[in-house]
Amino acid sequence: MNNGLPCRNSIGCYKERTDIIAILREKFTDEELRKAFSGTPKSRIERIIESIKMKSDQIFVIHEHHANRLHFDLRLEIDGVLKSWAVPKGPSMNPQEKRLAIMAEDHPLDYATFEGIIPEGIYGAGKVVIWDNGKFEIRDGNLGKGRLTLIFYGKKLKGEFALAKMSGKEKEWLLIKKADEYADYHFVLKTVLKA
């Protein structure tokens, strides 16, 4: 606890109360803050989380891709396209597991809703289904720096993650769940389709 405020990773953990107020003022109007902070303590937290979710307009999708080898495609809406990474073992909600994410070609935004079969003879041939989707926000960093702190608001993928480029590599990144209230140290990835 800091200054009587709980340290919550969904908002960020800051040492000074004034930092939290400054962050909230950057993200929300005075009217939104008044609505978010009215009510009991539990409802305040729920309203803050809902407000943050609504402020995030960027979409993400994770495709479960049954090609030659099962893998998962992480796609983030950045700069009007879906920036994409192939994640061979799929994402994990366990902070102790680092997942390789290989940067792939950008996809158009409408690909976020694609599910179906990519025909034989075409790159990536096989079944594709949506494993998870929702909104996300970039909390810190950028692609140029090779490091992003992301907050996911999905059905399966929730909370804070780091997506960091591996040193000396061109396309290899790591996707790592941060230790927050959504972390699951016993996480087992379950596919939508049977292999």
Secondary structure per residue as TSV (DSSP state, phi and psi in degrees):
chain	resnum	aa	ss	phi	psi
A	1	M	-	360.0	141.9
A	2	N	B	-128.3	121.7
A	3	N	T	52.1	34.9
A	4	G	T	81.4	-0.6
A	5	L	B	-103.1	137.0
A	6	P	-	-69.6	145.8
A	7	C	-	-83.8	107.2
A	8	R	B	-122.0	120.0
A	9	N	T	-64.8	-23.1
A	10	S	T	-66.3	-23.0
A	11	I	T	-107.2	-30.3
A	12	G	B	122.7	152.5
A	13	C	-	-108.3	110.4
A	14	Y	-	-121.4	146.2
A	15	K	S	-75.5	-30.8
A	16	E	S	-116.3	141.5
A	17	R	H	-58.8	-36.3
A	18	T	H	-63.0	-32.2
A	19	D	H	-63.6	-42.7
A	20	I	H	-63.4	-45.5
A	21	I	H	-61.8	-42.5
A	22	A	H	-61.7	-42.4
A	23	I	H	-63.5	-46.5
A	24	L	H	-62.5	-39.7
A	25	R	H	-66.3	-31.7
A	26	E	H	-68.0	-35.8
A	27	K	H	-88.9	-28.7
A	28	F	S	-129.3	153.2
A	29	T	-	-77.8	166.6
A	30	D	H	-60.0	-39.1
A	31	E	H	-63.2	-43.4
A	32	E	H	-63.6	-38.3
A	33	L	H	-66.5	-41.6
A	34	R	H	-60.6	-43.9
A	35	K	H	-65.1	-42.1
A	36	A	H	-66.1	-34.3
A	37	F	T	-97.4	8.0
A	38	S	S	-89.6	145.2
A	39	G	S	108.3	-168.9
A	40	T	-	-76.0	162.0
A	41	P	H	-54.1	-42.9
A	42	K	H	-64.2	-44.3
A	43	S	H	-68.6	-29.3
A	44	R	H	-60.6	-48.8
A	45	I	H	-62.0	-44.5
A	46	E	H	-60.7	-41.6
A	47	R	H	-67.6	-37.0
A	48	I	H	-63.7	-46.4
A	49	I	H	-61.9	-43.7
A	50	E	H	-62.3	-40.6
A	51	S	H	-63.0	-41.3
A	52	I	H	-63.8	-43.3
A	53	K	H	-59.1	-44.2
A	54	M	H	-67.7	-28.9
A	55	K	H	-72.9	-20.4
A	56	S	-	-88.8	110.1
A	57	D	-	-99.9	-10.7
A	58	Q	E	-74.7	137.7
A	59	I	E	-100.2	155.7
A	60	F	E	-134.4	155.9
A	61	V	E	-143.7	144.9
A	62	I	E	-119.4	115.1
A	63	H	E	-90.1	132.9
A	64	E	E	-88.2	118.3
A	65	H	E	-120.3	107.7
A	66	H	E	-91.5	75.7
A	67	A	S	-94.6	-148.3
A	68	N	S	-51.6	-40.9
A	69	R	S	-129.3	140.3
A	70	L	E	-62.4	131.3
A	71	H	E	-150.7	175.4
A	72	F	E	-123.5	139.8
A	73	D	E	-109.0	115.2
A	74	L	E	-87.3	125.4
A	75	R	E	-128.5	126.5
A	76	L	E	-119.7	132.2
A	77	E	E	-74.3	109.1
A	78	I	E	-140.4	129.3
A	79	D	T	56.1	39.3
A	80	G	T	78.9	7.1
A	81	V	E	-136.0	171.9
A	82	L	E	-95.9	104.2
A	83	K	E	-69.4	137.2
A	84	S	E	-129.2	144.8
A	85	W	E	-136.4	134.0
A	86	A	E	-86.4	126.3
A	87	V	E	-114.9	96.8
A	88	P	T	-52.8	-43.4
A	89	K	T	-95.5	0.3
A	90	G	-	79.4	164.1
A	91	P	-	-71.2	159.1
A	92	S	-	-132.2	144.1
A	93	M	S	-92.1	5.9
A	94	N	-	-96.1	115.0
A	95	P	T	-60.4	-17.3
A	96	Q	T	-83.0	-7.0
A	97	E	-	-108.4	120.2
A	98	K	E	-95.8	128.8
A	99	R	E	-111.0	126.1
A	100	L	E	-62.7	135.5
A	101	A	E	-133.5	114.8
A	102	I	E	-99.2	118.7
A	103	M	E	-62.5	133.2
A	104	A	E	-121.7	-177.0
A	105	E	E	-68.2	151.8
A	106	D	E	-66.2	152.5
A	107	H	E	-124.3	153.4
A	108	P	-	-67.7	156.1
A	109	L	G	-58.3	-34.5
A	110	D	G	-68.1	-12.5
A	111	Y	G	-70.1	-13.9
A	112	A	G	-61.7	-24.9
A	113	T	G	-101.0	1.9
A	114	F	-	-68.5	131.0
A	115	E	-	-141.7	138.8
A	116	G	E	159.4	-157.5
A	117	I	E	-117.9	126.0
A	118	I	E	-86.6	120.9
A	119	P	-	-64.6	153.7
A	120	E	T	-54.5	146.8
A	121	G	T	90.0	-11.1
A	122	I	S	-109.1	140.7
A	123	Y	T	-52.6	130.4
A	124	G	T	83.9	18.1
A	125	A	-	-51.3	135.4
A	126	G	E	143.0	-178.5
A	127	K	E	-81.6	141.2
A	128	V	E	-130.8	126.9
A	129	V	E	-132.0	159.4
A	130	I	E	-81.7	120.2
A	131	W	E	-84.6	-39.8
A	132	D	E	-159.7	155.8
A	133	N	E	-158.0	169.7
A	134	G	E	158.4	-154.7
A	135	K	E	-103.0	159.2
A	136	F	E	-150.3	165.8
A	137	E	E	-138.8	151.4
A	138	I	E	-91.9	112.8
A	139	R	E	-80.0	-36.0
A	140	D	E	-158.8	155.6
A	141	G	E	84.2	-176.0
A	142	N	E	-161.4	168.9
A	143	L	T	-62.5	-38.8
A	144	G	T	-60.2	-36.1
A	145	K	T	-78.4	-15.1
A	146	G	T	76.6	22.9
A	147	R	E	-153.9	128.1
A	148	L	E	-129.0	139.3
A	149	T	E	-106.0	120.0
A	150	L	E	-116.5	145.8
A	151	I	E	-116.9	120.5
A	152	F	E	-101.9	139.6
A	153	Y	E	-121.7	59.7
A	154	G	E	-100.8	-173.1
A	155	K	S	-83.3	-36.3
A	156	K	S	-107.5	-41.7
A	157	L	-	-92.9	113.2
A	158	K	E	-136.7	146.4
A	159	G	E	88.9	-160.1
A	160	E	E	-93.0	137.0
A	161	F	E	-134.2	154.8
A	162	A	E	-108.2	137.6
A	163	L	E	-123.8	108.5
A	164	A	E	-128.5	133.7
A	165	K	E	-71.2	136.8
A	166	M	-	-75.0	139.7
A	167	S	T	-58.8	129.5
A	168	G	T	77.4	4.3
A	169	K	-	-106.9	153.0
A	170	E	S	-90.9	-45.3
A	171	K	S	-119.0	-5.7
A	172	E	E	-88.1	124.4
A	173	W	E	-124.9	169.2
A	174	L	E	-121.9	135.7
A	175	L	E	-107.5	118.9
A	176	I	E	-131.9	126.1
A	177	K	E	-72.5	134.6
A	178	K	-	-84.8	152.9
A	179	A	S	-75.8	100.7
A	180	D	S	-139.0	-169.9
A	181	E	T	-66.2	-14.3
A	182	Y	T	-96.0	-6.3
A	183	A	-	-60.4	141.3
A	184	D	-	-132.6	102.6
A	185	Y	T	-74.8	-4.5
A	186	H	T	-116.9	22.8
A	187	F	-	-60.5	133.1
A	188	V	-	-127.0	121.6
A	189	L	-	-71.7	129.9
A	190	K	-	-116.4	129.1
A	191	T	-	-80.2	156.1
A	192	V	S	-76.6	-45.8
A	193	L	S	-97.1	150.6
A	194	K	-	-78.6	134.1
A	195	A	-	-63.0	360.0
